[in-house]
Amino acid sequence: MTVTSDAVVIGAGVMGSATALELARAGRSVTVVDKAGGPGFGSTSASSAIIRFTYSTLDGVILAWESYHRWLDWQHHLGLPNDEGLARFHRVGMLALDVPLMPLERIAPLLAQARVPFEVWDADEVERRVPGIDAGSHYPPKPVHSEEFLDDPAGRVGGVFTPDAGFIDDPRLAAANLADAAAAAGAGFIYRRTVTGLQRTGGAWEVSLDDGTALRSPVVVNAAGPWSGALNRMVGADADFTIGQRMLRQEVHLVRAPGSLGHDGVFPSVSDMDLGTYSRPAPGGYLLVGGTEPECDPMEWLDDPDSAAPGATSAAFEAQVLRAARRFPDLAIPLRPSGIAGVYDVSDDWIPIYDRTSLPGFYVAVGTSGNQFKNAPVVGEIMARIVEACERGHDHDAEPIQFDCRATGLRLDLATFSRKRERNPDSSGTVMG
């Protein structure tokens, strides 16, 4: 069987579903294919889904701030008739502690340029505004089983607080919402099918699936998350990339929020690169804890994302939760790990690639895992804009598209996300972007 459409999107995670929605809104017939049983079942479902604006580059801040406005009025963005069954944005604010890797003197001016509301807190204000937190400075992070980890603080640390930050309560549901909106706009979805071949003949791509189905289209968008690198290599789409991709297994853990924070879930998320963790509230009086890839900890790079062990491990649980307990001394540490594992699709500088490729009609939204969930609504618009311009003959390499943000009035230079960029020296080189 052959299915013909104007665009094929590979991957029905939050990025693929957002891209499908915007391509359909642009008037294209769209087919989305995913190996899982539904939208958002891959790495999207393991996202911590934090909505924040503290990136180490201006374009990163602008993209996150523009995307926030889509989450703020999610139903309107989706264009669905009611808000039943929609993912919810919880505005709790975020405190980003001041560390040399992402110092306050760099982050605050970026927020100001993007017109993101923020407050600068000293250590006293940190402890006053976040009950139960210890503002001691421990930078750089130490291995949790080393003697140095137990050293007294070297000083005290302040930070920057962004009151509009928060989190989405169900990332997989958010992807499903985007897929539903895309379907309502005319997109078709094929699940439980694996791409086995890609070739371009007669001015169109043929995407072969494992059941013998062929998807034929002039446009293919690779939004396959951790599997995207293999798809690029299948056709040599990455031949001129100056930015590489690697797959990284990561875990996030769930623990009871310390009593000092209260159990109503209304307390700030914390970006704590001083100790190497981040945390956010989770429904039901819990705290979600993840890591920021401190240099002292080994990272689990994978050749095959399907080889990733599922579930939380004791080693990662101890590393992340013990660090969180240094920041929140009242945090009780369970005897057994509780959490989930996912696989990040990591670019060399932790900044995504949203671009065309050297192959006609082949586009990529890759290198997104770990820090781009929040940006998906606008990324869909960016990808649709790149596709439409390039299919009309625009040379995006020679003249990068400038994307005007309708909610904030700001402008994004899409060269920032080019596959052929130099590695960005301003990136933190971590999941914080």
C-alpha positions in Angstrom: 0.0 0.0 0.0 1.2 3.5 -0.8 0.1 6.6 1.1 0.7 9.9 -0.6 0.8 13.2 1.2 2.4 16.6 1.1 4.6 16.0 4.2 5.7 13.0 6.3 6.7 13.6 9.9 8.7 10.8 11.5 8.0 10.8 15.2 4.8 11.6 17.1 6.4 13.0 20.2 5.8 16.6 21.3 8.0 17.9 18.5 6.6 15.8 15.7 3.0 16.4 16.8 3.6 20.2 17.0 5.2 20.2 13.6 2.4 18.1 12.1 -0.1 20.6 13.5 1.6 23.6 11.9 2.2 21.9 8.6 -1.5 21.0 8.4 -2.5 24.5 9.3 -0.3 25.7 6.4 -2.5 23.7 4.1 -0.4 20.5 3.6 -1.7 17.0 3.8 0.4 15.4 6.6 1.1 11.8 7.6 2.8 11.1 10.9 4.4 7.8 11.7 5.7 6.5 15.0 6.9 3.2 16.3 5.1 3.5 19.6 1.4 3.0 20.2 0.4 6.6 20.5 1.6 10.2 20.6 4.3 11.1 23.2 5.0 7.6 24.3 8.8 8.0 23.7 11.2 10.4 25.3 8.4 13.0 25.7 6.7 10.9 28.3 9.9 11.0 30.5 10.2 14.8 30.3 10.1 16.8 33.5 8.1 19.3 31.5 9.5 22.4 33.2 8.5 25.7 31.7 11.5 28.0 32.3 13.3 30.9 30.6 16.8 30.7 32.1 18.9 29.7 29.1 22.5 30.7 28.5 21.8 32.2 25.1 19.5 35.0 24.1 17.7 33.0 21.4 17.1 30.3 23.9 15.5 32.7 26.3 13.4 34.3 23.5 12.1 30.9 22.2 11.2 29.8 25.7 9.4 33.1 26.5 7.4 33.0 23.3 6.5 29.4 23.9 5.3 30.2 27.4 2.5 32.3 25.9 1.2 29.3 24.0 1.1 27.2 27.1 -0.7 30.0 29.0 -3.6 29.7 26.6 -3.2 26.1 25.6 -6.8 25.6 24.4 -6.6 28.6 22.1 -3.3 27.5 20.7 -4.7 24.0 19.9 -7.9 25.4 18.5 -9.9 22.6 20.2 -13.6 23.2 21.1 -13.2 22.8 24.9 -10.5 22.3 27.6 -11.5 18.9 28.7 -8.7 16.4 28.7 -6.0 19.0 28.2 -2.6 19.1 29.9 -2.4 21.9 32.4 0.2 24.6 33.1 1.1 25.2 36.7 2.6 28.6 37.4 4.9 28.2 40.4 7.9 30.2 39.5 11.5 29.1 39.2 14.7 29.9 41.1 17.9 29.5 39.2 20.8 29.6 41.6 23.9 31.7 40.7 26.8 29.5 39.5 29.9 30.2 37.5 28.6 28.0 34.6 25.5 30.1 34.3 26.3 33.2 36.3 23.7 35.8 37.3 25.6 38.6 35.4 25.0 36.7 32.2 21.5 35.4 32.8 19.9 38.5 34.1 20.7 40.7 31.0 19.4 38.0 28.7 16.1 37.9 30.6 16.0 41.7 30.5 16.6 41.8 26.7 13.8 39.3 26.2 11.5 41.3 28.6 11.0 38.3 30.9 10.0 39.4 34.4 12.5 38.4 37.0 13.8 39.2 40.5 17.4 39.0 41.8 17.5 37.3 45.2 20.5 37.3 47.6 21.0 34.3 49.8 18.9 35.7 52.6 16.0 36.3 50.2 16.4 32.7 48.8 15.9 31.3 52.3 13.1 33.7 53.1 11.1 33.0 49.9 11.7 29.2 49.7 10.9 27.7 53.1 13.3 25.0 54.2 16.0 25.6 51.5 19.7 25.9 52.5 21.5 28.6 50.6 24.9 27.2 51.2 27.3 27.2 48.2 28.9 23.9 47.2 30.2 24.6 43.7 31.4 22.7 41.8 29.3 19.5 42.4 31.1 16.6 44.1 30.5 12.9 43.8 27.9 12.0 46.5 30.0 9.3 48.0 33.2 11.3 48.3 34.4 13.0 51.5 34.2 16.4 49.7 30.5 16.0 49.3 30.1 16.4 53.1 32.3 19.5 53.3 30.7 22.6 54.9 29.5 25.2 52.4 32.1 27.5 51.0 29.8 30.4 51.1 26.2 31.3 50.3 24.4 31.6 47.0 21.7 33.8 45.6 19.9 33.5 42.3 17.4 34.8 39.8 13.6 34.1 40.2 11.3 34.1 37.3 7.7 34.2 38.6 6.0 33.1 35.3 7.9 29.8 35.2 6.2 26.5 36.1 5.5 23.0 34.7 3.1 21.0 32.6 1.4 18.3 34.7 1.4 15.6 32.0 3.9 15.8 29.1 2.6 12.8 27.3 -0.9 14.3 27.4 0.5 17.5 26.0 1.8 15.6 22.9 -1.6 13.9 22.6 -3.3 17.3 22.7 -1.1 18.5 19.8 -1.7 15.2 17.9 -5.5 15.7 18.4 -5.3 19.2 17.1 -3.2 18.1 14.1 -5.8 15.4 13.4 -8.6 17.9 13.6 -6.6 20.0 11.0 -6.4 17.0 8.7 -3.2 15.1 9.6 -3.2 11.3 9.7 -1.3 9.2 12.2 0.2 5.8 11.8 1.3 4.0 15.0 3.2 0.8 15.8 5.2 1.0 12.6 8.9 1.3 12.2 10.7 3.1 9.3 12.8 0.5 7.5 13.9 2.5 4.5 14.2 6.0 3.1 14.9 6.9 -0.5 14.3 9.8 -2.9 13.1 9.1 -6.4 11.3 11.1 -9.0 11.3 14.3 -6.8 9.7 12.6 -3.8 10.7 10.7 -0.8 9.5 7.1 -0.2 9.4 6.1 3.5 9.2 2.3 3.8 7.5 0.9 6.9 7.9 -2.6 8.5 4.5 -3.7 7.3 5.2 -3.0 3.7 3.4 0.4 3.6 5.2 3.1 1.5 4.7 6.8 2.4 5.4 9.0 -0.5 5.9 12.7 -0.1 8.1 15.6 -1.3 8.8 16.5 2.3 10.1 14.5 5.2 10.6 16.0 8.7 12.8 13.9 11.0 11.5 14.5 14.6 12.2 11.0 15.8 14.0 12.0 19.1 16.6 9.5 20.2 16.1 7.6 16.9 16.6 10.6 14.7 20.4 10.2 14.4 20.0 6.7 12.9 17.4 8.0 10.4 19.8 10.8 9.3 22.6 8.3 8.8 20.3 6.0 6.8 20.3 8.6 3.9 23.4 10.6 4.7 21.3 13.6 5.8 24.0 14.6 8.3 26.9 14.7 5.9 27.4 18.4 6.2 26.4 18.7 9.9 29.0 20.5 12.0 27.0 19.7 15.2 26.7 16.0 16.2 24.1 14.1 18.1 24.5 11.5 20.8 22.0 9.5 22.8 22.1 9.8 26.6 20.1 7.8 29.1 18.9 9.9 32.0 16.6 9.4 35.0 14.3 11.6 37.0 13.1 10.7 40.5 10.1 11.2 42.6 10.2 11.8 46.4 7.9 13.3 49.0 8.3 17.0 49.1 9.8 18.1 52.5 7.3 19.4 54.9 9.0 22.7 55.1 7.8 23.4 51.5 4.3 22.5 52.3 2.2 19.8 50.5 0.0 22.0 48.2 2.5 21.8 45.4 2.8 25.6 45.2 6.5 26.2 45.6 9.1 27.1 43.1 11.1 24.9 40.8 14.8 25.1 41.5 17.7 25.0 39.0 20.5 24.0 41.3 23.7 23.7 39.2 25.6 24.5 42.4 24.9 20.9 43.5 24.1 19.4 40.1 20.3 19.0 40.3 17.0 20.5 39.4 13.6 20.0 41.1 10.0 20.9 40.6 6.7 20.3 42.4 4.7 17.2 41.3 1.0 16.7 42.0 0.1 15.0 45.3 2.8 16.6 47.5 5.8 15.2 45.6 9.1 16.6 44.4 10.5 15.6 41.0 14.3 15.6 41.0 16.6 15.4 38.0 20.3 16.0 37.2 22.2 18.7 35.4 25.1 16.5 34.2 27.8 17.6 36.6 31.3 16.7 35.5 31.9 14.6 38.5 29.2 12.1 37.5 29.6 9.5 34.7 27.1 9.8 31.8 25.5 6.8 30.2 25.9 7.4 26.4 24.2 4.9 24.2 24.7 3.6 20.7 21.1 2.2 20.5 18.3 4.0 22.3 16.4 0.7 22.4 19.1 -0.7 24.7 18.3 1.7 27.5 17.4 0.0 30.7 13.9 1.0 31.9 13.2 2.3 35.4 15.2 4.1 38.1 18.5 2.7 39.4 19.9 3.0 42.9 23.1 4.7 41.8 21.3 7.6 39.9 18.6 7.8 42.6 21.2 8.3 45.3 23.2 10.8 43.4 20.3 13.0 42.6 18.3 12.7 45.7 21.2 13.1 48.1 22.1 16.3 46.3 18.5 17.5 46.7 18.7 16.6 50.4 21.7 18.9 50.8 19.6 21.8 49.4 16.5 20.8 51.3 17.7 19.3 54.6 14.2 18.2 55.6 13.9 15.9 52.6 13.3 12.3 53.5 15.2 9.8 51.4 13.3 6.6 50.6 14.9 3.2 50.8 13.9 2.3 47.3 14.3 4.4 44.1 11.2 5.7 42.5 11.3 7.4 39.1 11.6 6.9 35.4 14.3 6.7 32.8 14.3 8.2 29.3 16.8 8.8 26.5 17.9 12.2 25.5 18.8 13.2 21.9 21.7 15.5 22.8 23.5 17.8 20.4 27.2 18.7 20.9 26.3 22.1 22.5 22.9 21.1 24.0 21.2 23.5 21.5 18.7 21.9 19.1 18.9 21.7 15.3 15.8 23.0 13.6 16.8 23.2 9.9 16.7 21.9 6.4 19.4 19.4 5.3 21.6 19.2 2.1 19.0 16.6 0.8 16.1 18.2 -1.0 12.9 18.0 1.0 14.5 16.5 4.1 14.2 18.5 7.3 15.2 17.9 10.9 14.0 18.9 14.4 16.6 17.0 16.4 19.0 17.4 19.3 16.0 18.5 21.4 15.9 16.1 24.3 16.3 17.4 27.9 15.6 21.0 27.4 13.2 21.7 24.5 9.8 20.2 25.6 8.7 23.7 26.7 9.4 25.1 23.2 7.5 22.6 21.2 4.5 24.8 20.3 6.7 27.4 18.7 9.1 24.8 17.3 6.2 23.5 15.2 5.7 26.9 13.8 9.4 27.3 13.1 9.6 24.0 11.3 6.6 24.8 9.2 8.1 28.2 8.3 11.4 26.6 7.3 9.6 24.0 5.2 7.4 26.4 3.4 10.2 28.9 2.6 12.7 26.2 1.4 10.1 24.4 -0.7 9.5 27.7 -2.4 13.2 28.0 -3.2 14.5 30.1 -0.3 18.2 29.4 0.5 18.0 29.2 4.3 21.7 28.5 4.6 22.7 31.6 2.7 20.0 33.8 4.2 18.7 32.4 7.5 15.0 33.0 8.2 14.1 35.5 10.8 11.1 34.3 12.8 8.9 37.0 14.3 7.3 36.0 17.6 3.7 37.1 17.6 3.1 37.1 21.3 6.2 38.8 22.5 7.1 40.9 19.5 10.6 39.6 19.6 12.6 38.1 16.7 14.5 34.8 16.5 17.4 34.4 14.2 17.0 30.7 13.1 20.7 30.5 12.2 21.0 29.8 15.9 19.6 26.4 15.3 21.5 25.6 12.1 23.0 22.2 11.5 26.1 24.0 10.1 26.7 26.4 13.0 29.9 26.6 15.0 29.5 25.1 18.5 28.0 27.8 20.6 30.5 29.1 23.1 27.8 30.7 25.2 25.9 27.4 25.9 26.3 26.0 29.4 27.0 22.6 27.8 24.4 21.0 30.0 20.7 20.2 30.0 20.1 23.8 31.1 20.9 24.9 27.5 
